[in-house]
Amino acid sequence: MMPASAVVTGGASGIGREIVRVLCADRHVVAVDLHAGALADLVAELPDVATICGDVRDAGVLQRAADQATLGGPLDAWVNNAAVVRLGALHEVDAAEIDLVVGTNLVGPLLGSQIALKTFLATGTAGSIVNISSIHARASFPGYALYDTCKGALESLTRYVCVEYGHLGIRCNAVAPGAVLTPAGARLADGSGDPEGAWEDTRRLSPMNRLSTAEEIARVVAFLVSDAAFSINGHVLAVDNGMAARSNTFPADPTIAFASRETRA
């Protein structure tokens, strides 16, 4: 019997890479990513992973991923993880930034979910979609106009898919991390001018005073696509060390705030 298969977007680094690694334990996994070098590194580490290099804003790229996945087994899991951050207040961001962030963080998951659903429906599979949301969907942060907006909409997409397709056994859930130790997070901290202070400031937003690891997020995703989570649908699961449970000001120390658009570039 062929194993099931999964597609993970943004699968070559950070949270996505860990999701690929964890799902490989019992599935044929296709990783989609824009960065060919990172995909090559992933395959060197996990030779059984199939890869598609391309932009998640391109439906053709995502369709190729679905087609590739079905070669290894029935597609029953799709993880919309790919995302980008471009910092700026709403009056500052330009059209190119809007196109990039909204296209990657919202249009990409819309297209991915559509292709996953078409595949599930064509094969009669009670598949599972997991969207990687964020604390930014429920708590807005200065300078994150586009990212916050997209993550809020992504959680709405999660609920919609549940309501529309749940009667077929198709599930859609979201995981909402808080602060996670990833290369992307390190780049943002470095851009603050005080990386150590930025990380410490972020830790203090959590009652547990810690940052999550990418593997911790990946383990939750693996649970949500498993049969053990079959009764969970339309749910947003916060994996944030309690960050969303408390009222915070951000940053905890205003002196660490990004002072201008130039420091956010």
C-alpha positions as CSV (number, residue, x, y, z in Angstrom):
1,M,0.0,0.0,0.0
2,M,1.4,3.4,-1.0
3,P,1.9,5.9,1.8
4,A,-0.1,9.1,1.7
5,S,1.6,12.3,0.4
6,A,1.8,15.9,1.5
7,V,2.8,19.3,0.0
8,V,4.5,21.9,2.2
9,T,5.0,25.4,0.8
10,G,8.0,27.3,2.0
11,G,9.5,23.9,2.8
12,A,13.2,24.6,2.4
13,S,13.9,26.6,5.5
14,G,12.7,27.6,9.0
15,I,9.4,26.2,10.1
16,G,8.6,24.7,6.7
17,R,11.8,22.7,6.7
18,E,11.0,21.2,10.1
19,I,7.4,20.4,8.9
20,V,8.9,18.6,5.9
21,R,11.3,16.7,8.2
22,V,8.6,15.6,10.6
23,L,6.0,14.6,7.9
24,C,8.6,12.5,6.1
25,A,8.3,9.9,8.9
26,D,5.1,8.6,7.4
27,R,4.4,10.4,4.1
28,H,5.8,11.2,0.7
29,V,6.5,14.9,1.0
30,V,6.8,17.6,-1.8
31,A,8.5,20.8,-0.7
32,V,7.8,24.0,-2.6
33,D,10.2,26.9,-2.3
34,L,11.5,29.8,-4.3
35,H,15.1,29.2,-3.4
36,A,16.8,26.5,-5.4
37,G,19.9,26.4,-3.3
38,A,17.9,25.8,-0.1
39,L,15.9,23.0,-1.8
40,A,19.2,21.4,-2.8
41,D,20.4,21.5,0.8
42,L,17.1,20.0,1.9
43,V,17.4,17.1,-0.5
44,A,21.0,16.5,0.6
45,E,19.6,16.0,4.1
46,L,16.4,14.3,3.2
47,P,16.9,12.4,-0.1
48,D,13.4,11.1,-0.3
49,V,11.8,14.5,-0.4
50,A,10.6,15.7,-3.8
51,T,10.9,19.4,-4.6
52,I,9.3,22.1,-6.8
53,C,11.2,25.3,-7.2
54,G,8.9,28.3,-7.8
55,D,6.7,31.0,-6.5
56,V,3.5,30.2,-4.6
57,R,1.8,33.1,-6.3
58,D,1.9,31.0,-9.4
59,A,-0.9,28.4,-9.6
60,G,1.0,26.4,-12.1
61,V,3.8,25.9,-9.5
62,L,1.3,24.6,-7.0
63,Q,-0.4,22.4,-9.4
64,R,2.9,20.8,-10.3
65,A,3.5,20.1,-6.6
66,A,0.1,18.4,-6.3
67,D,0.8,16.3,-9.4
68,Q,4.3,15.4,-8.0
69,A,2.8,14.4,-4.7
70,T,0.2,12.1,-6.2
71,L,3.0,10.1,-7.9
72,G,4.2,9.1,-4.4
73,G,0.8,8.3,-3.0
74,P,-2.7,9.9,-2.5
75,L,-2.5,13.5,-1.5
76,D,-4.1,13.9,1.9
77,A,-2.3,16.8,3.5
78,W,-1.4,20.3,2.3
79,V,0.5,22.9,4.5
80,N,0.4,26.5,3.5
81,N,3.5,27.7,5.2
82,A,5.3,30.1,2.7
83,A,5.3,33.7,3.8
84,V,7.4,36.9,3.6
85,V,7.7,39.9,5.8
86,R,8.1,43.5,4.6
87,L,8.0,45.9,7.5
88,G,6.3,49.3,7.2
89,A,3.3,51.2,8.4
90,L,0.3,51.2,6.1
91,H,1.0,54.7,4.8
92,E,4.6,53.7,4.0
93,V,4.3,50.5,2.0
94,D,4.3,50.7,-1.8
95,A,2.5,48.8,-4.5
96,A,5.3,46.3,-5.1
97,E,5.5,45.4,-1.4
98,I,1.7,44.9,-1.3
99,D,1.8,42.7,-4.3
100,L,4.7,40.6,-2.8
101,V,3.3,40.2,0.7
102,V,-0.4,39.8,-0.1
103,G,0.5,37.6,-3.0
104,T,2.7,35.3,-1.0
105,N,0.9,35.3,2.4
106,L,-2.7,35.3,1.2
107,V,-3.1,34.6,-2.5
108,G,-0.6,31.7,-2.2
109,P,-2.6,29.9,0.5
110,L,-5.9,30.6,-1.5
111,L,-4.4,29.0,-4.6
112,G,-2.8,26.2,-2.6
113,S,-6.1,25.4,-0.8
114,Q,-8.0,25.5,-4.0
115,I,-5.6,23.0,-5.7
116,A,-5.6,20.8,-2.6
117,L,-9.4,20.8,-2.5
118,K,-9.7,19.9,-6.2
119,T,-7.4,17.0,-5.6
120,F,-9.2,15.8,-2.5
121,L,-12.6,16.1,-4.3
122,A,-11.3,14.3,-7.5
123,T,-9.9,11.4,-5.4
124,G,-12.6,11.2,-2.8
125,T,-10.0,11.9,-0.1
126,A,-10.9,13.3,3.3
127,G,-7.8,15.4,3.3
128,S,-6.4,18.0,5.7
129,I,-5.1,21.6,5.0
130,V,-3.1,23.4,7.7
131,N,-2.4,27.1,7.4
132,I,0.5,28.6,9.2
133,S,-0.9,31.7,10.8
134,S,0.7,33.8,13.5
135,I,0.2,35.7,16.7
136,H,-0.1,38.6,14.3
137,A,-3.6,37.5,13.3
138,R,-5.0,38.3,16.7
139,A,-2.6,41.0,18.0
140,S,-1.4,43.7,15.7
141,F,2.2,45.0,15.9
142,P,3.6,48.4,14.8
143,G,5.2,48.2,11.4
144,Y,3.5,45.0,10.3
145,A,0.6,46.4,8.3
146,L,0.7,43.9,5.5
147,Y,1.7,40.8,7.5
148,D,-0.9,41.4,10.2
149,T,-3.6,41.9,7.6
150,C,-2.7,38.7,5.7
151,K,-2.5,36.5,8.7
152,G,-6.0,37.7,9.9
153,A,-7.4,36.8,6.5
154,L,-5.7,33.5,6.5
155,E,-7.6,32.5,9.6
156,S,-10.8,33.5,7.9
157,L,-9.9,31.2,5.0
158,T,-9.3,28.4,7.5
159,R,-12.9,28.8,8.9
160,Y,-14.4,29.0,5.5
161,V,-12.9,25.8,4.2
162,C,-14.1,24.0,7.3
163,V,-17.7,25.2,6.8
164,E,-17.8,24.6,3.0
165,Y,-16.1,21.2,2.9
166,G,-16.4,19.7,6.4
167,H,-19.4,17.6,5.4
168,L,-17.0,15.7,3.1
169,G,-14.6,14.9,5.9
170,I,-12.2,17.6,4.6
171,R,-10.5,19.5,7.4
172,C,-8.8,22.9,7.5
173,N,-7.0,24.2,10.6
174,A,-4.4,26.8,11.4
175,V,-1.4,26.9,13.7
176,A,-0.6,30.3,15.1
177,P,3.0,30.5,16.4
178,G,4.3,33.3,18.5
179,A,8.0,34.1,18.4
180,V,10.0,31.2,16.9
181,L,13.7,30.7,16.6
182,T,14.2,30.7,12.8
183,P,16.6,32.3,10.4
184,A,13.9,34.8,9.3
185,G,13.4,35.8,12.9
186,A,17.2,36.2,13.4
187,R,17.2,38.5,10.4
188,L,14.5,40.7,11.9
189,A,16.3,40.8,15.2
190,D,19.6,41.7,13.5
191,G,17.8,44.6,11.6
192,S,16.7,46.1,14.9
193,G,20.2,47.3,15.7
194,D,20.1,45.4,19.0
195,P,19.6,41.7,18.3
196,E,20.1,40.5,21.9
197,G,17.7,43.2,23.2
198,A,15.2,42.4,20.5
199,W,15.1,38.7,21.4
200,E,14.9,39.4,25.1
201,D,12.1,41.9,24.4
202,T,10.2,39.3,22.5
203,R,10.7,36.6,25.1
204,R,9.1,38.9,27.7
205,L,5.9,38.9,25.7
206,S,5.4,35.3,26.7
207,P,4.4,34.2,30.2
208,M,6.9,31.3,29.8
209,N,9.6,33.8,28.8
210,R,10.9,31.6,26.0
211,L,10.8,31.3,22.2
212,S,9.4,28.3,20.4
213,T,11.5,26.1,18.1
214,A,10.5,25.2,14.5
215,E,10.3,21.6,15.5
216,E,7.7,22.3,18.1
217,I,5.5,23.9,15.5
218,A,6.1,21.1,13.1
219,R,5.0,18.5,15.6
220,V,1.7,20.3,16.0
221,V,1.2,20.4,12.3
222,A,1.8,16.6,12.1
223,F,-0.8,16.1,14.8
224,L,-3.4,18.2,12.9
225,V,-3.0,16.2,9.7
226,S,-3.2,12.9,11.5
227,D,-6.3,10.8,12.2
228,A,-5.9,11.6,15.9
229,A,-7.1,15.1,15.1
230,F,-10.1,14.1,12.9
231,S,-12.6,15.9,15.0
232,I,-10.6,19.1,14.9
233,N,-11.8,21.4,12.1
234,G,-11.9,25.2,11.6
235,H,-9.7,25.7,14.6
236,V,-6.8,28.0,15.1
237,L,-4.3,26.5,17.5
238,A,-2.0,28.9,19.3
239,V,1.5,27.5,19.8
240,D,3.0,30.6,21.3
241,N,4.1,29.9,24.9
242,G,1.0,31.7,26.1
243,M,1.7,34.9,24.3
244,A,-1.9,35.4,23.0
245,A,-3.3,34.8,26.5
246,R,-2.0,37.9,28.0
247,S,-2.3,41.6,27.3
248,N,1.0,43.1,26.1
249,T,2.4,46.3,24.8
250,F,4.9,45.8,22.0
251,P,7.8,46.3,22.3
252,A,7.9,45.8,26.1
253,D,10.8,48.3,26.1
254,P,9.9,51.2,23.7
255,T,13.6,52.1,23.2
256,I,13.9,48.9,21.2
257,A,11.1,49.9,18.8
258,F,12.0,50.4,15.2
259,A,12.5,54.1,14.9
260,S,12.0,54.6,11.2
261,R,11.3,52.8,8.0
262,E,15.0,52.8,7.3
263,T,15.7,50.6,10.3
264,R,13.0,48.2,9.1
265,A,14.2,47.7,5.5
